[in-house]
């Protein structure tokens, strides 16, 4: 939730703003997806069922694909600034 708050709704909707590199974004390029994946993993462990495992795995895969697909858009929007950011901050952790 903190990552989503830092990113802001305007930026989340793809409206061109500035590249966010503060807050949790100093440590991970995708802290929101990391948080969602940790939540899904916790839910899978909590419910301890086959169906929760399948659903959680699908959710985790979708969030990972989303992080990868957004990168080309970010490279196009922020050019060299984003490339430098990628060199210093890991995608997830």
C-alpha positions as CSV (number, residue, x, y, z in Angstrom):
1,X,0.0,0.0,0.0
2,X,2.9,2.3,0.8
3,X,4.3,1.7,-2.7
4,X,1.0,2.5,-4.3
5,X,0.7,5.7,-2.3
6,X,4.2,6.8,-3.3
7,X,3.4,6.0,-7.0
8,X,0.1,7.9,-6.9
9,X,-3.0,7.2,-8.8
10,X,-2.1,9.7,-11.6
11,X,1.2,7.9,-12.3
12,X,-0.4,4.4,-11.9
13,X,-2.8,5.3,-14.7
14,X,0.1,6.0,-17.0
15,X,-0.2,9.7,-17.1
16,X,3.3,11.0,-17.7
17,X,4.8,12.4,-14.6
18,X,8.3,12.1,-13.3
19,X,10.1,8.9,-12.7
20,X,9.5,7.8,-9.0
21,X,12.7,6.8,-7.4
22,X,12.1,7.6,-3.7
23,X,10.5,5.7,-0.9
24,X,10.3,2.0,-1.5
25,X,11.3,2.6,-5.1
26,X,14.9,3.2,-3.9
27,X,15.1,-0.5,-3.1
28,X,12.9,-2.1,-5.8
29,X,11.6,-1.0,-9.2
30,X,8.4,-2.8,-8.5
31,X,7.6,-2.8,-4.8
32,X,3.9,-2.9,-5.4
33,X,4.1,-6.2,-7.4
34,X,6.5,-7.5,-4.8
35,X,4.0,-6.7,-2.1
36,X,1.1,-8.3,-4.0
37,X,3.2,-11.5,-4.6
38,X,4.2,-11.7,-0.9
39,X,0.5,-11.3,0.0
40,X,-0.5,-14.1,-2.5
41,X,2.1,-16.4,-1.2
42,X,0.9,-15.8,2.4
43,X,-2.7,-16.5,1.3
44,X,-1.6,-19.7,-0.4
45,X,0.2,-20.8,2.8
46,X,-2.7,-19.7,5.1
47,X,-5.4,-21.5,3.1
48,X,-3.2,-24.6,2.4
49,X,-5.3,-25.9,-0.4
50,X,-4.8,-27.0,-3.9
51,X,-7.1,-24.4,-5.4
52,X,-5.5,-21.6,-3.4
53,X,-2.1,-22.8,-4.7
54,X,-3.2,-22.7,-8.3
55,X,-4.9,-19.3,-8.0
56,X,-1.9,-17.9,-6.1
57,X,0.5,-19.2,-8.6
58,X,-1.5,-17.7,-11.5
59,X,-1.6,-14.4,-9.7
60,X,2.1,-14.3,-9.0
61,X,2.9,-15.2,-12.6
62,X,0.6,-12.4,-13.9
63,X,2.1,-9.8,-11.6
64,X,5.6,-10.8,-12.7
65,X,4.7,-10.6,-16.4
66,X,3.1,-7.2,-15.7
67,X,6.4,-5.9,-14.2
68,X,8.3,-7.1,-17.3
69,X,5.8,-5.7,-19.8
70,X,5.8,-2.2,-18.1
71,X,9.5,-1.9,-18.6
72,X,9.4,-1.2,-22.3
73,X,6.9,1.6,-21.7
74,X,9.0,3.1,-19.0
75,X,12.1,3.0,-21.2
76,X,10.2,4.8,-23.9
77,X,8.8,7.4,-21.5
78,X,11.9,8.1,-19.3
79,X,14.7,7.0,-21.7
80,X,18.2,7.3,-20.2
81,X,16.9,8.2,-16.7
82,X,15.1,4.9,-16.5
83,X,18.1,2.9,-17.9
84,X,20.3,4.4,-15.2
85,X,17.7,3.6,-12.6
86,X,17.6,0.0,-13.8
87,X,21.3,-0.4,-13.3
88,X,21.2,0.7,-9.7
89,X,17.9,-0.7,-8.4
90,X,16.8,-4.4,-8.7
91,X,13.5,-5.3,-10.4
92,X,12.0,-6.9,-7.3
93,X,14.5,-7.5,-4.5
